[in-house]
Amino acid sequence: MGKKVIIFEDDMDLALIFSFLFEEERWDVKTFENCDCAVGICKEYSPDLILMDNWIPTIGGKEAIRQLKGDPQLKNIPVILVSANNNIKEVFANSGADAYLAKPFDLEDLLVLARQLIQIKVCQTDLLLQLSHHEIP
């Protein structure tokens, strides 16, 4: 089964570009124009990755990420924050996202970052699994 990504982006042109990009890599893609129900959507869909615009209606990407990372079932799903903010580093630092990209960005950079975050998640999961099978004195 392929990887799954949820894209929260209110600019539908960008959402279509992001969708096409991930679909070309054989990802299953879902897009949403607002992030008000992000927690419920992510629980239902169980994505491997979340792409979140910062300026998305109505609660905003930063708050949606905080809610996602505050949920025990969703907190380990990697989230990439994308934004045209001048202070993207500060927004990122206060959001809880795993990575960020400042708009505009090279689409190949998005794919590379997505692959890296998925690989990190796989390694963390494998490590936790290995540790759970060993008794710690």
Number of C-alpha atoms within 10 A of each C-alpha: 6 9 15 19 25 23 26 28 25 19 13 13 10 12 20 13 12 20 20 14 17 18 15 10 12 13 17 17 18 16 17 19 16 21 25 18 12 20 19 11 15 19 13 9 13 16 20 21 23 25 24 28 29 26 20 21 15 12 14 16 28 22 17 25 28 15 17 24 21 14 13 8 13 16 16 17 20 22 26 24 25 25 23 14 13 10 10 18 15 10 18 21 13 13 21 21 25 17 18 21 19 15 13 9 12 10 12 10 11 19 15 10 16 22 13 12 20 16 12 13 17 12 12 13 13 12 11 11 11 10 11 10 8 8 6 6 3
